[in-house]
Amino acid sequence: MGEGSAIGVGGAGRDSPGTGEPVPYDAADVAQSCPKSLVTSLRPLAESNFRLLFSAEAISLLGSAVAPIALAFGVLDTTHSATDLGIILTARELVMVGMLLFGGVFADRLPRPAIMAATSGLSTLAQGLTGLLFLTHSSQVWSLAVLAGVNGLAIAFWFPAAVGLIPSTVSTPQLRQANALLGLARNSSGVAGAALGGVLVALIGPGPGLEIDAASYLAAGVLVVLIRVGQTPRVGYRPGVFRDLAAGWQEFWSRAWLWGIVIQFSLVNMAFVGAMIVLLPLVASRSLGGAMAYGAIYAAAGAGALGGGLLLLRRSPGRPLLVATSGILIGLPFFVLLALGAPLLALLLTSFLAGLGMETFGVLWSTTMQQQIPQEKLSRVSSYDSFGSFVFMPIGLAAAGPLAALLGLRPALWVAFLVMAIPTALVLLLPDVRSLAAHPSGVNG
């Protein structure tokens, strides 16, 4: 949500990409939003700006799938401490969460491709230096934490800009297909990257994996520079960062199902990152065979997410948030089996289901936001979404290692499961989550 996160608004239509001209909505538009053929499903790729964005995401996410495995096993090989890994990851999350709201403001003020290009360069620098520290055997917890913080700063500005840019690269009826295609790019890169990362770390160490991540950010930055879209006009705009933040907050808080799901994910993401990024590497190294098993679990999740993306290219659920939240529920058995010490094959199967469910949620959530939030406020609203969804992630990363030391690894995983399961069940009590209908035409009146 947020990255791994939905809404309702007013207005007669949405602007066509880069023109500022309102798009009329009719029965043909609605039919286009429910594709009946693969050609229709791939129609967003006919837009040159979307092709560039799609390619940039695919390339950068290939490296980003390698990086967590490289960093996790690089730190564990160096310090043998899950707590140290949590400290480094917490530094990244603290900076990212602290700057997300400002990232949203500037993404609504400045050309979004320029912001994405600049932050890609910053991530190239941070990940390249991190890889160099491992290659030269000179890594220390403080230096890795500083570089992780730099990368967190880049993510805080990249993400709201990327979310806000998508509706400018395709016509409104194609938003669901565009989000599904971006999900396919993300997850096919995730499958390949996780498999590559596991092999690289097992055979030649973590440094090369992080250098691949740095190179992927550089390539993505070059591609987004080539995107040419007009900046959405700021209707009634008056300067002032905090006034912009207030307007974004008003838009965010006016929808109970939006802030309800964001509160849910503030807890889900906290437990998820602690379990997957800090505790899972320990399980893999102790009982599953090490980095290759860790990479295989991530690859299975990526394969499931590919399946979810392919499904959503052709299907448009009538109650998107109900289906999306159900997708989170089907991912929870993975954490039960992880806590029970299940064999690798069972973990791979349930990881596949978790990936399918998370991708279902992600596509439907992103599409709902883009359809119903005015584009001139979309980056700010998405930054509130991301801020709320990510705000407790540093706690999850920092606490996972000490909690496992205090309670034991398996009990800590049970705690993570409960923290994810309870709020996911409770959010279904919100009427809007159960009843909000798909609105294929965009912002409604």
C-alpha positions, 0 to 999 in steps of 0.5 A: 500500500502506498507502495505495497496501498485507495479513495472517492472525489468530484469533477466531470472528467480527467485531463487527457495526457499532456493536453489539459483537455477534458476527456468525455466519458461514454459507453465506449470508454467504459467498454475500453476499461473492461478489455476483451482481448490481449490487444486491448489489454496491452493498449497502454504500451502504444503510448510512448510516454507510458512505454518509457515509464514502463521500461524505467520501472522494469529496469530499476525494479530488477535491481531493486529485487536483487538489493534486499537479498544482497544487503541482508546477507551482506550485513549478516555475513559481516556482523552476524546480527539481525539487530544491525540489519534492522538498524540499517533498514530503519535508517532508510525508512525513517528518512523516507517516512519523514520526507514523504509528505514534502515529496508529494508537495513537490511532485504536484508543483514540479515536473514529475519526470525531472524529480524521478530522474534526479532521485534515480541519480541519488539512488545510483550514488547511494547503492553504488557506494554501498556495494563498494563498501562490501566489495572492499570489506570496509562496511560498517553499520554507521556507514551503511545506515547513512547510505540507506538514509540517502536512498530513503530520501530518494524514494520519498521523492520518487514515489509520489512523483511516479504515482502522479505521473501514471495518469498523464501517460495514458488515457483514463479508461486505460488506467487499470490496464496500465497499473496491471502492466506496471505490476507485471513489469515489477513482478517479472523483474522481481522474479528474475531479480530475486533468483539472480540475487540469490545466486549472486550472493551465494556465489560471489557475495553481496557487492555485485548485487548492489552494483547491479541495483545502482546501474538499474537506477541509472538506466531508469533515470535516463529513460524518465528524462525522455518522458514528455508530459505537460504538468497538470495546472494548479487550479486556484494555486497559491504558494505555500508548502504547508497550505499545499499539505493542508489541502492534501490532508483535507482530500485524504481525510474526507474518505473513511475507506481511504484512511481506514485502509491506511491505518490497517496498512500502518500495522500490516507493513510494520509487521510485514517488513520485520518478518520478511526483511529481518526474520526471514533471512534468519529462518533461511540461513538456519533451516532452509539452506541460505540465500538461494532459499531466500531468493526462491521465496521472493521469486515465488511471491513475484510469480504469484504477483505476475499471475495477479497482474495477468488476471487484472489485465482482463478482469475489473471487479465490481467491488475493488476494495473488497476484492483487494482486502481479500487479496491480503487475507490469502497471503497470511497462511505464508506467515503461519507456515513460516512460524510453524517451521514448514518445509521450503516447498510449502513456503514457496506455494503460500508465498505464491498466493501471498504475491498474487494477493498483494498484487491484486490489492496493489493494482486495484488500490492504485487504480481507484486512487488515480480514477477518483482523486483530482490529478493536481492533488494526486501526488499529495494524497498518495504521499499521505497514503504512503506516510500513513502506510510506512510510518511504523515500518521503522519500528518493525525493522528495529524491533524484529531482531530484539523481539526474536532475541527476547521471545524466540524466532518462532514466537516473534513470527506469530506476533507478526502474523497477528499484527497483520491478520487482526487489522485486515479483518477489522477493516472489512467492517467499514461499509465503504470498503465492502461496498465501494463500486468500481468507477471506470470513468475517473473522478466522479461527480 
